[in-house]
Amino acid sequence: MPTRFLAFLLALNGAPVGAETLGELRTGLTGREVGITGHIGSGLDIGGDEALSFRNAEGNVYPVIFDAGRTARKALEGCVFAMFGGGSPCAMDGKAEVELDGSRLRLIVYEVSRIDPPAPLK
């Protein structure tokens, strides 16, 4: 059974929530485009201190591939999560494509409509 977030993504995009197989679930999710609102920043990936992560309002964290252009990338300077909570990430609204890497869901951010300056995470 898909998690609530996966079920939400599938329902949001008109895909059947009760996928019969994992392959169908993967096929239904991979490449889906979704609107995103939350916080973005580096600092949560132990393997790369510049790797970006996105956190939604529910507190779910997803690795990010940032493909929204140079101007948007420059706006991310100083956007950092603290490993054990807090930090100064940037609030962001935009669009992303869902990618599955094995069992890991990753967001490819391709459009940004708003990036706020770094601010303490509450």
VEXDO-627654 format. One record per residue (C-alpha): residue number from 1; residue in one letter; z, x, y. Coordinates in nm, 4 decimals. Layout:
N
NUM, A, Z, X, Y
...
END
This chain:
122
1, M, 0.0000, 0.0000, 0.0000
2, P, -0.0889, 0.1430, 0.3445
3, T, 0.1868, 0.2231, 0.5903
4, R, 0.2408, -0.0163, 0.8784
5, F, 0.0570, 0.2163, 1.1162
6, L, -0.2413, 0.2500, 0.8839
7, A, -0.2443, -0.1252, 0.8323
8, F, -0.2320, -0.1705, 1.2095
9, L, -0.5285, 0.0635, 1.2574
10, L, -0.7278, -0.1151, 0.9906
11, A, -0.6481, -0.4599, 1.1306
12, L, -0.7210, -0.3442, 1.4849
13, N, -1.0672, -0.2350, 1.3820
14, G, -1.1478, -0.5346, 1.1639
15, A, -1.1138, -0.3506, 0.8328
16, P, -0.9517, -0.5256, 0.5379
17, V, -0.5790, -0.4433, 0.5243
18, G, -0.5580, -0.4731, 0.1447
19, A, -0.7953, -0.1915, 0.0482
20, E, -0.8389, -0.1834, -0.3284
21, T, -0.8446, 0.1940, -0.3692
22, L, -0.7331, 0.5014, -0.1777
23, G, -1.0982, 0.5983, -0.1398
24, E, -1.1701, 0.2675, 0.0318
25, L, -0.8706, 0.3167, 0.2572
26, R, -0.9910, 0.6657, 0.3513
27, T, -1.3433, 0.5403, 0.4128
28, G, -1.2096, 0.2540, 0.6253
29, L, -0.9984, 0.4830, 0.8415
30, T, -1.2057, 0.7975, 0.8798
31, G, -1.4091, 0.7906, 1.1986
32, R, -1.2368, 0.4844, 1.3462
33, E, -1.2010, 0.4962, 1.7217
34, V, -0.8677, 0.3847, 1.8673
35, G, -0.7093, 0.3594, 2.2091
36, I, -0.4019, 0.5787, 2.2445
37, T, -0.1049, 0.5719, 2.4812
38, G, 0.1842, 0.8125, 2.4573
39, H, 0.2666, 1.1785, 2.5198
40, I, 0.0714, 1.4947, 2.4461
41, G, 0.1755, 1.8568, 2.4417
42, S, 0.2099, 2.1759, 2.2441
43, G, 0.5213, 2.3193, 2.0820
44, L, 0.5609, 2.1094, 1.7657
45, D, 0.3277, 2.3036, 1.5345
46, I, 0.5106, 2.6047, 1.3897
47, G, 0.1770, 2.7563, 1.2838
48, G, 0.0335, 2.7641, 1.6352
49, D, 0.2317, 2.7480, 1.9578
50, E, -0.0757, 2.6224, 2.1460
51, A, -0.1665, 2.3529, 1.8921
52, L, -0.1459, 2.0056, 2.0451
53, S, 0.0447, 1.7049, 1.9147
54, F, 0.0395, 1.3412, 2.0255
55, R, 0.3442, 1.1129, 2.0108
56, N, 0.3057, 0.7374, 2.0432
57, A, 0.5687, 0.4919, 2.1725
58, E, 0.7073, 0.4416, 1.8208
59, G, 0.7825, 0.8151, 1.7949
60, N, 0.5094, 0.8934, 1.5398
61, V, 0.3634, 1.2413, 1.5911
62, Y, 0.0037, 1.3338, 1.5069
63, P, -0.1789, 1.6657, 1.5249
64, V, -0.4610, 1.6674, 1.7794
65, I, -0.8038, 1.8172, 1.8127
66, F, -0.8766, 1.7969, 2.1848
67, D, -1.2432, 1.7330, 2.2628
68, A, -1.2199, 1.5672, 2.6047
69, G, -1.3686, 1.8454, 2.8140
70, R, -1.2552, 2.1404, 3.0176
71, T, -1.1136, 1.9476, 3.3134
72, A, -0.8910, 1.7370, 3.0874
73, R, -0.7886, 2.0493, 2.8919
74, K, -0.6771, 2.2200, 3.2141
75, A, -0.4624, 1.9149, 3.2984
76, L, -0.2627, 1.9860, 2.9802
77, E, -0.1216, 2.3148, 3.1121
78, G, 0.2571, 2.3028, 3.0901
79, C, 0.2643, 1.9960, 2.8617
80, V, 0.5167, 2.1065, 2.5988
81, F, 0.7380, 1.9287, 2.3469
82, A, 1.0699, 2.0894, 2.2527
83, M, 1.0983, 2.1395, 1.8755
84, F, 1.4223, 1.9426, 1.8430
85, G, 1.3581, 1.6703, 2.1013
86, G, 1.2779, 1.6482, 2.4674
87, G, 1.0594, 1.8995, 2.6436
88, S, 0.8092, 1.8250, 2.9177
89, P, 0.4999, 1.6726, 2.7571
90, C, 0.2406, 1.4805, 2.9567
91, A, 0.1984, 1.1037, 2.9415
92, M, -0.1584, 1.0244, 2.8438
93, D, -0.3922, 0.7300, 2.7873
94, G, -0.7260, 0.7730, 2.6199
95, K, -0.9387, 0.7272, 2.3117
96, A, -0.9401, 0.9137, 1.9844
97, E, -1.1229, 0.9223, 1.6556
98, V, -0.9138, 0.9109, 1.3390
99, E, -0.9653, 1.1977, 1.0959
100, L, -0.8010, 1.2388, 0.7578
101, D, -0.7343, 1.5935, 0.6429
102, G, -0.6106, 1.5477, 0.2887
103, S, -0.3223, 1.3054, 0.3324
104, R, -0.2644, 1.4039, 0.6952
105, L, -0.3880, 1.1810, 0.9760
106, R, -0.5204, 1.3722, 1.2770
107, L, -0.6507, 1.2451, 1.6111
108, I, -0.9649, 1.3812, 1.7744
109, V, -0.9078, 1.2994, 2.1417
110, Y, -1.2504, 1.2580, 2.3000
111, E, -1.1773, 1.0586, 2.6148
112, V, -0.8877, 1.0706, 2.8602
113, S, -0.8334, 0.8027, 3.1226
114, R, -0.4965, 0.9373, 3.2452
115, I, -0.2926, 1.2549, 3.2094
116, D, 0.0300, 1.2730, 3.4085
117, P, 0.1833, 1.6082, 3.5037
118, P, 0.4459, 1.7566, 3.2688
119, A, 0.7746, 1.5690, 3.2907
120, P, 1.0992, 1.5573, 3.0922
121, L, 1.0659, 1.3355, 2.7850
122, K, 1.3197, 1.0548, 2.7866
END
